[in-house]
Amino acid sequence: MNASSPTDTPADNNLFDSGGRPRFGHFNHPVTRLDTAQFAYYNLMDKPASALAKYLHYKQFQFISISHADWQIGVAIADIRYVASAFCYFYQRSTQQLDEISLLKPFSLGVQMSRSPVAGTAHINGKQQISLTADGYNWHLALQGELLSGNISLHGGSDAQPLALCTPTGYNGWTYTQKHNAMAITGALQYRGTALDVSAALGGYDFSAGYMRRETSWRWGSISATLPQGRFGLNLANGVNETGTTENCLWLNGRLQLLPPVSIGFNRQQPAQPWLFQSADKHVCLRFTPQQCRRERLNLGILASNFRQYCGFFFGEILLKNGEKLILDQVPGLAEDHFARW
């Protein structure tokens, strides 16, 4: 399988070297310092970027998903400087009903984001209060509102193997991404006052930040589920992290395995049709059937977003490095298509 191995994390745990240049590639441990003040940012004509440009061009989002055989929860906070947004949804698989709340904060007023993927809290207030806290290899989600309330923890353990990588983005940018799926969960949650059984649920998180393209797009697939072989997590994407390496990977009982690039087929004009996730060597060959969608369309000229995140099921096969074949048959997961001008 044509996928590279992680490289050593810099000894100083800093994303930037002494010259302010980002370090690229997969890392075997998360980068603990993401201090953009150290980043030497230049414009397209090789001149130092202004302080205002350096501030406005930085984008960051954090996402937590909770997957259960009967339901799915998705929670996100995004800061694109001009505005911050958040959403929180609960999806019931048996009825295919999706219940959601979304928030917008102009100029990101009152919104807090964490600059470290292993420490700190992202928080937003409103009709649904959301806090996402990174604590080493563990993450915590606190919710307060009429839709969802409670506190849960996603446990990575001291020997966790999250995906951590940084790639060049556009002519003068970079994107750092850290993810971990199929994490064990503890805590308590309520959906509109009714307690949810989280004992059999699994979770995953996404911390992404950097100087992304002014116009960008991506497609993405994600799984946190239990297979006969154990806890299984999957992350497949193309678009935002396509330069030099990919963020494609899986976790089996907590062990990370990098995967090759995949094509992701999705018909925007017929969104109810199945998606196809496939690598050139056919070691990854999956079909995703969408059931319900959390969508957002916004076009303000200078800012635009066409966002679709689908809850559904995966079918197909993945060939592991050891030659074992994983069979996916109606495994719950997520698929996303997103265009952004930010």
N, C-alpha and C positions, 0 to 999 in steps of 0.2 A: 504494500500500500504506500503510495507516494505522499508521505506526510513527514515533515521535519520533526526533530525532537526539540524540546525546550532548551534554551541556553541559560547559563547562570545569571541570576538576578544581580545587578550591580552591587558591589560591596557596600556602598553607601545607601542602598535602597532608594536612590533618587532617580527619577526618570531622565534627568538632564545631566550631561557631562559638565566638566569645568568650563567649557566654552558656550554653555547654554543650548547645546544641540540635544534633541531627544535621542534616546537609545531605542533602536528598533529590534523587533523580533519577538519570539515567544520567550517568556521567563519561567523558570521553574518555581518561583515564589512571587507573590504579588509585590509590586512596587509600593512602598509605604509613603513615599513623598511625591506629591504632584504639585509642587510649588511653581506656578506659572510665572512668578516674578523672576525666576531664574532662566526662563525660556528666552532665547535671543530671536525675536520675531522680526522678520524683514518683509517688506512689501514686494510686489511682483517685479519691481525695478531694482531690487537688491539694496534698498535704503531701509534703515531702521524704521519699523512701523511706529506710529504715534501711540501714546498711552491710551487714547480713546479707542483706536482700532484694536489694540491688544486686548482691551476689555470687552468690546462688543463682539469680537470674532470668536470668543471662547464659548463653547456650548457644552452642556452636561445634562445627562439624564440617568436616573436610577429606577429600576423596575424590580418588583418581586412578584412571582407567581406561586400560587398554591394549587396543587392538583390533587383531586380526590376522584374516586371512581364515579361518584354521584354529582360532583360539582367542580367548578373552577373559579379561582379568584385571581384578578390581575390588579396591581396597584403601581402607579408610576408618578414620578415628579420630574419635570424637565425645566431647565433654565436656559433660555436662548437670549438672555439679556434684555431684549426689547419687551419680552413678556415671559412669565413663567406659567406653566400649566400643570395640571395633575388630573388623574382619573382613577377611579376605583370601581370595579364591577364585580358582580356575582352572577355566575352562569349555572343554571340547573340543567344537567344533561337530559334528565327524563322528560322534561317539558320543553326543552330548547328555549327557555326564557332567559333573557339577559337583563339584569337590573344594574343601572350605573349612575354615578355622580361624577361630574367634571367641574374643574375649577380653573379660572384664569386670573392672573395677577399682573396688571400692566407694569412694565419696567421691573418686574420681579420683586416688587415691594413686599416686605414682610416674609419673604421666602428665604430659607436657609439651605445651603447645599454643603456637603462635605467635600473637602479637597483631598481627602485620603480614602482609598478603597478599603482600608483596614481599620479606620478609626474615624469617629465623627458621625454626625446626624444630619440627614436631610429632612426638612420639616416644612409643612404648609398648613395654614389655618383656613377655615371656611365651614361650610355646612357639613363637610367631612374633613376632620383633622387627620393628617397622615404624617407619621414619623418613620423613617427608615434609618436604622443605625447599624454601622459596621463595627464589629468588635473582634478584631483578628480574623480568624477563619469562620466566625459565626456572624449571622445577621439577625436583627430584631425588627419586627414590624409592630407598630402601635397605631391603632385606629380608634377614632371616636366620632360617632355620628349615627344618624338614623338608619343608614344603609348597613354599615359594618362597624362593629366595636369589639375591642379586645386587644390582647397582646400575645404574640407568638414569637418563637425563636427558631431559626434555621441553623442546624448544627453541622458544621464541617468537620470538627475534631482537630486535634493538634497535628495530625498528619494529612490534612486535607490537601487536595490537588486541584485548586481552581485554575481555570484558563486565565492566563494573563499575557497580554501582548500589546505591542505598540507598532503601528504601521504608518508610513508616509501617507499623507492625504493631500491631494491636489499638488500645487506647485510649491507651497511654503507652509503646509500644515502637517498635523499629525493627529492620530486618534489612539487613545489608550482604552482598552477594553478588558474588563475582568468579569468572569461569569462562573457560576457553579450551579449545576442542576442535580435533582434527585437527592436533596438533602433531607435528613430526618427533621421532624417538627415536633415541638412541644408548645403548650400554652392553651389558651382558650379564645374562641371567637364566637360572635353572635351575628347572625344575619337577620336584620329587622326584628331583633329581640329573641330570636330562636337560636339556641345553642347548636353549634356545629361540632361534629365528631372529627377532630383533627388527628386522631391517633393513627389512622391509616393513610393520612395525606403526606405528600412530599412537596418540597419547595425548591425554588431556584431564584437566583438574583442576577442582575445585570448592572454593572457600573461602567458607564461609557462617558468619556470626556475628551475634549481636545479642540483643535482648530480645524473643524470640518469644512467641507466645501460649502460655498454660498448656496449652491443648489446641489442637493444630494438625494439619493434614493437607495433603498435596500429591500431585499426580501429575506425572510428569516423563518426558520422552523425550530421548535423547541419541545422537548418532552421531559417530564419528570414522572416516572411510572415504575411499576414493579413487573418484571418479567420472570419466567421460571428460573432464570439464572441469577436473579436478585434485583437490587435497585438499579434502575437504568435512567440515565440522563443523556439528552442529545441536544446539540446546538449546531445548526447549519445556517449559513448566511452567504449572500453575495451582495456586492455593492459598496458598502462603506469601508470594508477592510480588505480590499482586493489587491493592494500593492505589495508584492513580495511574499506575502503569506496570507493565510486565511484564519478565521476563528472557528473553523469546523472541528468538532471534537465530540467525543462521547465519554460518559462515565459509567462504569460497571462496578457496583459496590464500592463507589468512591474513588476508583482508580481511573485516571485520565488517559485517554488515547486520542491523539490527533488524527484527523481525517483529511483526505484530499479535497481539492476544490470540487464544488458541485454546481450544476446548472439547476435553476429553480424555475419551473414552468408554471405560469399563472396567467389566465386569460382575464384581463381587467374588464372586458366587455361582457363576459359570461362568468361572473365570480362564483357561481354555484358549482361549476365544473371542478373536478379533482385537480390538485396541484401535483407536479412531479418533481421530486428531488433525486438527482442522479449524478454520480461521478463518471468520468470518462472511462475508468476501468471497471465500472459496474459493481464495484465493491459496496457502494451505497446506491440502493435502488428502492425508493419509497414513493408511495402515493398517499396524499392527504385529502380526505373528504371533509369539506367545511360543513358545519352545522349551524353556527350562529356567528355574528360579527359585531365587534365594537368598532364603530367608524367615526371619523371626523373629517369634514371638508371645510377648509377655510382659505379664502383667497382675498388678501388685502393688497395685492400688487407687490409691494416690497417684501411681504411675508406671505407664505402660503404653505398649506399642509393638506395632503391627501393621504389619510391614515386608515388602514384596515387591519384589524387583528381578529383572526378567526379562531374559534374553538371548534375542534373536530377530532378526527381519528386518523392515525397513521397505519398503513399496511405496507408490507414489503420485507426486504432483507438487508442486513449489513454484515459484511465479512470482516471479522476481527483479524488482528495481526497474527494470532496463533492458529488461524485457519478455522476457528469456530464460526458458525453462522448464527446470527440472531434473527429470529423470525418475529416480525411485528404483525399482529392481527387485531385490528380495532384497538389500538393503543391510543389513549387520549393525549392530545397535545395542542400546540398553538402554531399558527402560521400567520405571517405578517407581511404586508406590502405597504411601503411608505415612501412618498415623495415629500421633500421639504425644501422650501426656500427660506433661509434664515440668516 
